[in-house]
Amino acid sequence: MSERLETLQKARERMAEDRDAFAKTLAAPFDRDKAERARLKFIETQSLIDAIDRAIAGDQVRPAA
């Protein structure tokens, strides 16, 4: 596995952990301020995970140099 692919996978794992923490905040008893911040960070983090997934897919399709 290339170093680039390994780095992307580690980044994805870390972002998934962050996303899970925001999901726990959203699932907790409602606190408007916390829920609004968590919702925005959840969406932002999920967008980043999606971008990392696309980068991983692109790296796997590209022939090894």
mmCIF file as gemmi writes it, N, C-alpha and C atoms, coordinates in Angstrom:
data_model
loop_
_atom_site.group_PDB
_atom_site.id
_atom_site.type_symbol
_atom_site.label_atom_id
_atom_site.label_alt_id
_atom_site.label_comp_id
_atom_site.label_asym_id
_atom_site.label_entity_id
_atom_site.label_seq_id
_atom_site.pdbx_PDB_ins_code
_atom_site.Cartn_x
_atom_site.Cartn_y
_atom_site.Cartn_z
_atom_site.occupancy
_atom_site.B_iso_or_equiv
_atom_site.pdbx_formal_charge
_atom_site.auth_seq_id
_atom_site.auth_asym_id
_atom_site.pdbx_PDB_model_num
ATOM 1 N N . MET Axp A 1 ? 0.851 -1.176 0 1 0 ? 1 A 1
ATOM 2 C CA . MET Axp A 1 ? 0 0 0 1 0 ? 1 A 1
ATOM 3 C C . MET Axp A 1 ? 0.896 1.239 0 1 0 ? 1 A 1
ATOM 4 N N . SER Axp A 2 ? 0.519 2.217 -0.805 1 0 ? 2 A 1
ATOM 5 C CA . SER Axp A 2 ? 1.347 3.413 -0.896 1 0 ? 2 A 1
ATOM 6 C C . SER Axp A 2 ? 1.215 4.255 0.372 1 0 ? 2 A 1
ATOM 7 N N . GLU Axp A 3 ? 2.223 5.04 0.618 1 0 ? 3 A 1
ATOM 8 C CA . GLU Axp A 3 ? 2.226 5.92 1.784 1 0 ? 3 A 1
ATOM 9 C C . GLU Axp A 3 ? 1.057 6.908 1.708 1 0 ? 3 A 1
ATOM 10 N N . ARG Axp A 4 ? 0.769 7.396 0.505 1 0 ? 4 A 1
ATOM 11 C CA . ARG Axp A 4 ? -0.341 8.338 0.314 1 0 ? 4 A 1
ATOM 12 C C . ARG Axp A 4 ? -1.664 7.698 0.703 1 0 ? 4 A 1
ATOM 13 N N . LEU Axp A 5 ? -1.895 6.487 0.253 1 0 ? 5 A 1
ATOM 14 C CA . LEU Axp A 5 ? -3.133 5.775 0.556 1 0 ? 5 A 1
ATOM 15 C C . LEU Axp A 5 ? -3.248 5.502 2.055 1 0 ? 5 A 1
ATOM 16 N N . GLU Axp A 6 ? -2.161 5.109 2.659 1 0 ? 6 A 1
ATOM 17 C CA . GLU Axp A 6 ? -2.146 4.863 4.1 1 0 ? 6 A 1
ATOM 18 C C . GLU Axp A 6 ? -2.465 6.145 4.873 1 0 ? 6 A 1
ATOM 19 N N . THR Axp A 7 ? -1.904 7.259 4.446 1 0 ? 7 A 1
ATOM 20 C CA . THR Axp A 7 ? -2.175 8.547 5.091 1 0 ? 7 A 1
ATOM 21 C C . THR Axp A 7 ? -3.645 8.932 4.962 1 0 ? 7 A 1
ATOM 22 N N . LEU Axp A 8 ? -4.195 8.734 3.76 1 0 ? 8 A 1
ATOM 23 C CA . LEU Axp A 8 ? -5.611 9.049 3.554 1 0 ? 8 A 1
ATOM 24 C C . LEU Axp A 8 ? -6.502 8.178 4.423 1 0 ? 8 A 1
ATOM 25 N N . GLN Axp A 9 ? -6.171 6.915 4.553 1 0 ? 9 A 1
ATOM 26 C CA . GLN Axp A 9 ? -6.99 6.017 5.369 1 0 ? 9 A 1
ATOM 27 C C . GLN Axp A 9 ? -6.915 6.38 6.85 1 0 ? 9 A 1
ATOM 28 N N . LYS Axp A 10 ? -5.742 6.779 7.323 1 0 ? 10 A 1
ATOM 29 C CA . LYS Axp A 10 ? -5.605 7.22 8.713 1 0 ? 10 A 1
ATOM 30 C C . LYS Axp A 10 ? -6.399 8.505 8.949 1 0 ? 10 A 1
ATOM 31 N N . ALA Axp A 11 ? -6.339 9.41 7.99 1 0 ? 11 A 1
ATOM 32 C CA . ALA Axp A 11 ? -7.104 10.659 8.108 1 0 ? 11 A 1
ATOM 33 C C . ALA Axp A 11 ? -8.599 10.364 8.153 1 0 ? 11 A 1
ATOM 34 N N . ARG Axp A 12 ? -9.037 9.414 7.326 1 0 ? 12 A 1
ATOM 35 C CA . ARG Axp A 12 ? -10.459 9.064 7.307 1 0 ? 12 A 1
ATOM 36 C C . ARG Axp A 12 ? -10.891 8.474 8.645 1 0 ? 12 A 1
ATOM 37 N N . GLU Axp A 13 ? -10.071 7.607 9.209 1 0 ? 13 A 1
ATOM 38 C CA . GLU Axp A 13 ? -10.372 7.012 10.513 1 0 ? 13 A 1
ATOM 39 C C . GLU Axp A 13 ? -10.512 8.092 11.585 1 0 ? 13 A 1
ATOM 40 N N . ARG Axp A 14 ? -9.599 9.037 11.584 1 0 ? 14 A 1
ATOM 41 C CA . ARG Axp A 14 ? -9.642 10.109 12.576 1 0 ? 14 A 1
ATOM 42 C C . ARG Axp A 14 ? -10.893 10.957 12.408 1 0 ? 14 A 1
ATOM 43 N N . MET Axp A 15 ? -11.237 11.27 11.17 1 0 ? 15 A 1
ATOM 44 C CA . MET Axp A 15 ? -12.435 12.078 10.926 1 0 ? 15 A 1
ATOM 45 C C . MET Axp A 15 ? -13.706 11.315 11.301 1 0 ? 15 A 1
ATOM 46 N N . ALA Axp A 16 ? -13.713 9.999 11.078 1 0 ? 16 A 1
ATOM 47 C CA . ALA Axp A 16 ? -14.872 9.183 11.459 1 0 ? 16 A 1
ATOM 48 C C . ALA Axp A 16 ? -15.047 9.194 12.976 1 0 ? 16 A 1
ATOM 49 N N . GLU Axp A 17 ? -13.944 9.166 13.718 1 0 ? 17 A 1
ATOM 50 C CA . GLU Axp A 17 ? -14.019 9.25 15.18 1 0 ? 17 A 1
ATOM 51 C C . GLU Axp A 17 ? -14.598 10.601 15.606 1 0 ? 17 A 1
ATOM 52 N N . ASP Axp A 18 ? -14.151 11.668 14.965 1 0 ? 18 A 1
ATOM 53 C CA . ASP Axp A 18 ? -14.689 13.002 15.273 1 0 ? 18 A 1
ATOM 54 C C . ASP Axp A 18 ? -16.178 13.06 14.969 1 0 ? 18 A 1
ATOM 55 N N . ARG Axp A 19 ? -16.565 12.518 13.813 1 0 ? 19 A 1
ATOM 56 C CA . ARG Axp A 19 ? -17.974 12.511 13.418 1 0 ? 19 A 1
ATOM 57 C C . ARG Axp A 19 ? -18.814 11.756 14.445 1 0 ? 19 A 1
ATOM 58 N N . ASP Axp A 20 ? -18.296 10.622 14.927 1 0 ? 20 A 1
ATOM 59 C CA . ASP Axp A 20 ? -19.024 9.841 15.926 1 0 ? 20 A 1
ATOM 60 C C . ASP Axp A 20 ? -19.233 10.644 17.211 1 0 ? 20 A 1
ATOM 61 N N . ALA Axp A 21 ? -18.247 11.436 17.593 1 0 ? 21 A 1
ATOM 62 C CA . ALA Axp A 21 ? -18.392 12.271 18.785 1 0 ? 21 A 1
ATOM 63 C C . ALA Axp A 21 ? -19.493 13.317 18.582 1 0 ? 21 A 1
ATOM 64 N N . PHE Axp A 22 ? -19.562 13.904 17.405 1 0 ? 22 A 1
ATOM 65 C CA . PHE Axp A 22 ? -20.62 14.878 17.122 1 0 ? 22 A 1
ATOM 66 C C . PHE Axp A 22 ? -21.987 14.189 17.107 1 0 ? 22 A 1
ATOM 67 N N . ALA Axp A 23 ? -22.047 12.967 16.602 1 0 ? 23 A 1
ATOM 68 C CA . ALA Axp A 23 ? -23.307 12.217 16.593 1 0 ? 23 A 1
ATOM 69 C C . ALA Axp A 23 ? -23.777 11.942 18.02 1 0 ? 23 A 1
ATOM 70 N N . LYS Axp A 24 ? -22.856 11.626 18.914 1 0 ? 24 A 1
ATOM 71 C CA . LYS Axp A 24 ? -23.22 11.398 20.312 1 0 ? 24 A 1
ATOM 72 C C . LYS Axp A 24 ? -23.801 12.661 20.931 1 0 ? 24 A 1
ATOM 73 N N . THR Axp A 25 ? -23.237 13.798 20.607 1 0 ? 25 A 1
ATOM 74 C CA . THR Axp A 25 ? -23.765 15.064 21.107 1 0 ? 25 A 1
ATOM 75 C C . THR Axp A 25 ? -25.176 15.293 20.581 1 0 ? 25 A 1
ATOM 76 N N . LEU Axp A 26 ? -25.39 14.973 19.309 1 0 ? 26 A 1
ATOM 77 C CA . LEU Axp A 26 ? -26.721 15.139 18.722 1 0 ? 26 A 1
ATOM 78 C C . LEU Axp A 26 ? -27.733 14.169 19.339 1 0 ? 26 A 1
ATOM 79 N N . ALA Axp A 27 ? -27.286 12.994 19.767 1 0 ? 27 A 1
ATOM 80 C CA . ALA Axp A 27 ? -28.182 11.999 20.346 1 0 ? 27 A 1
ATOM 81 C C . ALA Axp A 27 ? -28.466 12.254 21.832 1 0 ? 27 A 1
ATOM 82 N N . ALA Axp A 28 ? -27.661 13.089 22.454 1 0 ? 28 A 1
ATOM 83 C CA . ALA Axp A 28 ? -27.819 13.383 23.877 1 0 ? 28 A 1
ATOM 84 C C . ALA Axp A 28 ? -29.062 14.253 24.108 1 0 ? 28 A 1
ATOM 85 N N . PRO Axp A 29 ? -29.458 14.384 25.37 1 0 ? 29 A 1
ATOM 86 C CA . PRO Axp A 29 ? -30.58 15.289 25.656 1 0 ? 29 A 1
ATOM 87 C C . PRO Axp A 29 ? -30.329 16.658 25.021 1 0 ? 29 A 1
ATOM 88 N N . PHE Axp A 30 ? -31.397 17.249 24.49 1 0 ? 30 A 1
ATOM 89 C CA . PHE Axp A 30 ? -31.294 18.451 23.663 1 0 ? 30 A 1
ATOM 90 C C . PHE Axp A 30 ? -30.747 19.646 24.437 1 0 ? 30 A 1
ATOM 91 N N . ASP Axp A 31 ? -29.736 20.266 23.876 1 0 ? 31 A 1
ATOM 92 C CA . ASP Axp A 31 ? -29.175 21.546 24.316 1 0 ? 31 A 1
ATOM 93 C C . ASP Axp A 31 ? -28.96 22.324 23.026 1 0 ? 31 A 1
ATOM 94 N N . ARG Axp A 32 ? -29.743 23.36 22.841 1 0 ? 32 A 1
ATOM 95 C CA . ARG Axp A 32 ? -29.757 24.063 21.555 1 0 ? 32 A 1
ATOM 96 C C . ARG Axp A 32 ? -28.371 24.471 21.074 1 0 ? 32 A 1
ATOM 97 N N . ASP Axp A 33 ? -27.585 25.118 21.915 1 0 ? 33 A 1
ATOM 98 C CA . ASP Axp A 33 ? -26.256 25.583 21.494 1 0 ? 33 A 1
ATOM 99 C C . ASP Axp A 33 ? -25.349 24.416 21.094 1 0 ? 33 A 1
ATOM 100 N N . LYS Axp A 34 ? -25.303 23.393 21.939 1 0 ? 34 A 1
ATOM 101 C CA . LYS Axp A 34 ? -24.458 22.238 21.632 1 0 ? 34 A 1
ATOM 102 C C . LYS Axp A 34 ? -24.944 21.515 20.379 1 0 ? 34 A 1
ATOM 103 N N . ALA Axp A 35 ? -26.255 21.377 20.244 1 0 ? 35 A 1
ATOM 104 C CA . ALA Axp A 35 ? -26.812 20.658 19.092 1 0 ? 35 A 1
ATOM 105 C C . ALA Axp A 35 ? -26.525 21.404 17.793 1 0 ? 35 A 1
ATOM 106 N N . GLU Axp A 36 ? -26.657 22.713 17.808 1 0 ? 36 A 1
ATOM 107 C CA . GLU Axp A 36 ? -26.389 23.482 16.586 1 0 ? 36 A 1
ATOM 108 C C . GLU Axp A 36 ? -24.927 23.37 16.177 1 0 ? 36 A 1
ATOM 109 N N . ARG Axp A 37 ? -24.021 23.51 17.136 1 0 ? 37 A 1
ATOM 110 C CA . ARG Axp A 37 ? -22.591 23.379 16.823 1 0 ? 37 A 1
ATOM 111 C C . ARG Axp A 37 ? -22.269 21.971 16.342 1 0 ? 37 A 1
ATOM 112 N N . ALA Axp A 38 ? -22.81 20.974 17.039 1 0 ? 38 A 1
ATOM 113 C CA . ALA Axp A 38 ? -22.534 19.586 16.673 1 0 ? 38 A 1
ATOM 114 C C . ALA Axp A 38 ? -23.084 19.27 15.282 1 0 ? 38 A 1
ATOM 115 N N . ARG Axp A 39 ? -24.259 19.797 14.972 1 0 ? 39 A 1
ATOM 116 C CA . ARG Axp A 39 ? -24.863 19.54 13.657 1 0 ? 39 A 1
ATOM 117 C C . ARG Axp A 39 ? -23.986 20.109 12.546 1 0 ? 39 A 1
ATOM 118 N N . LEU Axp A 40 ? -23.528 21.332 12.733 1 0 ? 40 A 1
ATOM 119 C CA . LEU Axp A 40 ? -22.67 21.954 11.713 1 0 ? 40 A 1
ATOM 120 C C . LEU Axp A 40 ? -21.341 21.209 11.579 1 0 ? 40 A 1
ATOM 121 N N . LYS Axp A 41 ? -20.739 20.843 12.702 1 0 ? 41 A 1
ATOM 122 C CA . LYS Axp A 41 ? -19.466 20.127 12.657 1 0 ? 41 A 1
ATOM 123 C C . LYS Axp A 41 ? -19.654 18.721 12.075 1 0 ? 41 A 1
ATOM 124 N N . PHE Axp A 42 ? -20.787 18.078 12.366 1 0 ? 42 A 1
ATOM 125 C CA . PHE Axp A 42 ? -21.074 16.762 11.809 1 0 ? 42 A 1
ATOM 126 C C . PHE Axp A 42 ? -21.129 16.846 10.288 1 0 ? 42 A 1
ATOM 127 N N . ILE Axp A 43 ? -21.865 17.816 9.772 1 0 ? 43 A 1
ATOM 128 C CA . ILE Axp A 43 ? -21.998 17.98 8.322 1 0 ? 43 A 1
ATOM 129 C C . ILE Axp A 43 ? -20.647 18.299 7.693 1 0 ? 43 A 1
ATOM 130 N N . GLU Axp A 44 ? -19.895 19.189 8.311 1 0 ? 44 A 1
ATOM 131 C CA . GLU Axp A 44 ? -18.572 19.556 7.792 1 0 ? 44 A 1
ATOM 132 C C . GLU Axp A 44 ? -17.644 18.341 7.783 1 0 ? 44 A 1
ATOM 133 N N . THR Axp A 45 ? -17.664 17.573 8.858 1 0 ? 45 A 1
ATOM 134 C CA . THR Axp A 45 ? -16.801 16.406 8.966 1 0 ? 45 A 1
ATOM 135 C C . THR Axp A 45 ? -17.206 15.329 7.956 1 0 ? 45 A 1
ATOM 136 N N . GLN Axp A 46 ? -18.513 15.129 7.773 1 0 ? 46 A 1
ATOM 137 C CA . GLN Axp A 46 ? -18.972 14.141 6.801 1 0 ? 46 A 1
ATOM 138 C C . GLN Axp A 46 ? -18.565 14.542 5.385 1 0 ? 46 A 1
ATOM 139 N N . SER Axp A 47 ? -18.625 15.824 5.082 1 0 ? 47 A 1
ATOM 140 C CA . SER Axp A 47 ? -18.178 16.297 3.765 1 0 ? 47 A 1
ATOM 141 C C . SER Axp A 47 ? -16.695 16.004 3.565 1 0 ? 47 A 1
ATOM 142 N N . LEU Axp A 48 ? -15.921 16.194 4.614 1 0 ? 48 A 1
ATOM 143 C CA . LEU Axp A 48 ? -14.488 15.898 4.538 1 0 ? 48 A 1
ATOM 144 C C . LEU Axp A 48 ? -14.256 14.396 4.35 1 0 ? 48 A 1
ATOM 145 N N . ILE Axp A 49 ? -15.007 13.567 5.063 1 0 ? 49 A 1
ATOM 146 C CA . ILE Axp A 49 ? -14.89 12.112 4.9 1 0 ? 49 A 1
ATOM 147 C C . ILE Axp A 49 ? -15.223 11.723 3.461 1 0 ? 49 A 1
ATOM 148 N N . ASP Axp A 50 ? -16.284 12.307 2.916 1 0 ? 50 A 1
ATOM 149 C CA . ASP Axp A 50 ? -16.647 12.014 1.527 1 0 ? 50 A 1
ATOM 150 C C . ASP Axp A 50 ? -15.517 12.406 0.568 1 0 ? 50 A 1
ATOM 151 N N . ALA Axp A 51 ? -14.886 13.545 0.813 1 0 ? 51 A 1
ATOM 152 C CA . ALA Axp A 51 ? -13.773 13.985 -0.033 1 0 ? 51 A 1
ATOM 153 C C . ALA Axp A 51 ? -12.584 13.024 0.096 1 0 ? 51 A 1
ATOM 154 N N . ILE Axp A 52 ? -12.306 12.575 1.306 1 0 ? 52 A 1
ATOM 155 C CA . ILE Axp A 52 ? -11.214 11.626 1.514 1 0 ? 52 A 1
ATOM 156 C C . ILE Axp A 52 ? -11.527 10.307 0.806 1 0 ? 52 A 1
ATOM 157 N N . ASP Axp A 53 ? -12.783 9.859 0.89 1 0 ? 53 A 1
ATOM 158 C CA . ASP Axp A 53 ? -13.184 8.63 0.196 1 0 ? 53 A 1
ATOM 159 C C . ASP Axp A 53 ? -12.953 8.748 -1.307 1 0 ? 53 A 1
ATOM 160 N N . ARG Axp A 54 ? -13.278 9.908 -1.874 1 0 ? 54 A 1
ATOM 161 C CA . ARG Axp A 54 ? -13.051 10.115 -3.31 1 0 ? 54 A 1
ATOM 162 C C . ARG Axp A 54 ? -11.561 10.09 -3.626 1 0 ? 54 A 1
ATOM 163 N N . ALA Axp A 55 ? -10.756 10.674 -2.752 1 0 ? 55 A 1
ATOM 164 C CA . ALA Axp A 55 ? -9.304 10.67 -2.961 1 0 ? 55 A 1
ATOM 165 C C . ALA Axp A 55 ? -8.755 9.246 -2.882 1 0 ? 55 A 1
ATOM 166 N N . ILE Axp A 56 ? -9.263 8.468 -1.928 1 0 ? 56 A 1
ATOM 167 C CA . ILE Axp A 56 ? -8.827 7.072 -1.806 1 0 ? 56 A 1
ATOM 168 C C . ILE Axp A 56 ? -9.21 6.295 -3.055 1 0 ? 56 A 1
ATOM 169 N N . ALA Axp A 57 ? -10.442 6.466 -3.509 1 0 ? 57 A 1
ATOM 170 C CA . ALA Axp A 57 ? -10.907 5.761 -4.713 1 0 ? 57 A 1
ATOM 171 C C . ALA Axp A 57 ? -10.057 6.161 -5.919 1 0 ? 57 A 1
ATOM 172 N N . GLY Axp A 58 ? -9.749 7.416 -6.041 1 0 ? 58 A 1
ATOM 173 C CA . GLY Axp A 58 ? -8.923 7.89 -7.152 1 0 ? 58 A 1
ATOM 174 C C . GLY Axp A 58 ? -7.512 7.344 -7.071 1 0 ? 58 A 1
ATOM 175 N N . ASP Axp A 59 ? -6.988 7.217 -5.892 1 0 ? 59 A 1
ATOM 176 C CA . ASP Axp A 59 ? -5.639 6.702 -5.704 1 0 ? 59 A 1
ATOM 177 C C . ASP Axp A 59 ? -5.583 5.212 -6.014 1 0 ? 59 A 1
ATOM 178 N N . GLN Axp A 60 ? -6.649 4.478 -5.731 1 0 ? 60 A 1
ATOM 179 C CA . GLN Axp A 60 ? -6.675 3.049 -5.983 1 0 ? 60 A 1
ATOM 180 C C . GLN Axp A 60 ? -6.836 2.74 -7.474 1 0 ? 60 A 1
ATOM 181 N N . VAL Axp A 61 ? -7.478 3.637 -8.212 1 0 ? 61 A 1
ATOM 182 C CA . VAL Axp A 61 ? -7.687 3.439 -9.651 1 0 ? 61 A 1
ATOM 183 C C . VAL Axp A 61 ? -6.424 3.76 -10.43 1 0 ? 61 A 1
ATOM 184 N N . ARG Axp A 62 ? -5.677 4.754 -9.972 1 0 ? 62 A 1
ATOM 185 C CA . ARG Axp A 62 ? -4.473 5.197 -10.662 1 0 ? 62 A 1
ATOM 186 C C . ARG Axp A 62 ? -3.407 4.108 -10.615 1 0 ? 62 A 1
ATOM 187 N N . PRO Axp A 63 ? -2.745 3.838 -11.736 1 0 ? 63 A 1
ATOM 188 C CA . PRO Axp A 63 ? -1.67 2.837 -11.73 1 0 ? 63 A 1
ATOM 189 C C . PRO Axp A 63 ? -0.512 3.269 -10.831 1 0 ? 63 A 1
ATOM 190 N N . ALA Axp A 64 ? 0.102 2.325 -10.189 1 0 ? 64 A 1
ATOM 191 C CA . ALA Axp A 64 ? 1.233 2.631 -9.308 1 0 ? 64 A 1
ATOM 192 C C . ALA Axp A 64 ? 2.392 3.2 -10.114 1 0 ? 64 A 1
ATOM 193 N N . ALA Axp A 65 ? 3.033 4.194 -9.528 1 0 ? 65 A 1
ATOM 194 C CA . ALA Axp A 65 ? 4.158 4.848 -10.226 1 0 ? 65 A 1
ATOM 195 C C . ALA Axp A 65 ? 5.436 4.089 -10 1 0 ? 65 A 1
